[in-house]
Amino acid sequence: MAPEPLLVLGASAGGVEALLELVAGLPGDLSAAVLVTVHTGDRPHSTLARVLDRAGPLPAEQAADGEALRPGRILVAPPDRHLLVSRDGVALSAGPRVNRHRPAVDAMFASAARAGGPRVVAAVLSGALDDGAVGAALVARAGGRVVVQDPADALFGSMPRAAAAAVPDARAAPAARLGPMLATLVEELPLGGDRMAETPWIPTVDDGMAGSPDPAFLRPDESATTRMACPECGGGLARIDLPRIGYFRCHVGHQYSPRSLEAAQREAAEAKLWTAIAALEEHATMARYLDGAQGVAPHPDGGYRLVAEHSAELARVMRERLMRNREP
């Protein structure tokens, strides 16, 4: 059981601005440990902890693996590591990406729900797509509280809107009012108990299906297998159903909320189409080469030239359609 109340904050695009306002409004005597995950992309370093340290009265630093949770201190997920809560403090994980991100908000929220149960307050701030929605639903299911930045106040309202849809009783407020609101909710949290809330997933290196004799492998929380493949690794996807949101996870551990899965599939489909275009263009070039190469018997009826023209035309049409229809 997490020894102190937990305040977990998740954000993506436009979320740093909201975090600065939120942190500025937190009191210096906050009784909760604060964990922050913001999508960092592929950057090797992050200055977010230093920025948040100057933004309000609470000290902030980048989290280290195995670090203890202490009230009134902010720990920030480092690039390329999930920030997770354990019985002993925090853990950094290089486990599979969640919603195409590492660190991911859903991963942090799910582990907080498991470790803290009703002693957790989760807030979803500005960001695109829907990371944080499943995690918010898990926090609410474990008895915790969920707050979202008012989507109208967010630079990107998609993430807080998705979380509010998954948790209809989530409270909403502009970023400037979130700090005092969250501090009040922390003080209203129940006294700690000695239980671990059920949560479907915390990434570990032994989460795979290799030890199972069942080809239709499902974990206890998974609802059904699907015929879809994971866009990242090609493993089979299972569906997990919560009361107001369903999501998907492969047996390796890559996990997707609905909109994140659609975006990942769209990217994977585009990559495959470009691969097909490359193959067609290479074939057209090779066929043209054979059409006039010394020592190569000519193809009957000019076949090399004809197949080269066919492949080149198909590649041209696919390229034009792909570029014309690509969403910004």
Secondary structure, DSSP 8 states (H G I E B T S, - for coil): --SS-EEEEEE-TTHHHHHHHHHHTS-TT--SEEEEEE--TT-S---HHHHHHHHSSS-EEE--TT----TT-EEE--TT-EEEEETTEEEEE----BTTBSS-HHHHHHHHHHHHGGGEEEEE-S-STTTTHHHHHHHHHTT-EEEEE-TTTSSS-HHHHHHHHHSTT-EEE-HHHHHHHHHHHHHTS----S-----S----TT-SSTT---TT---TT--EEEEEE-TTT--EEEEEE-SS-EEEEESS--EE-HHHHHHHHHHHHHHHHHHHHHHHHHHHHHHHHHHH-TT----GGGHHHHHHHHHHHHHHHHHHHHHHH---
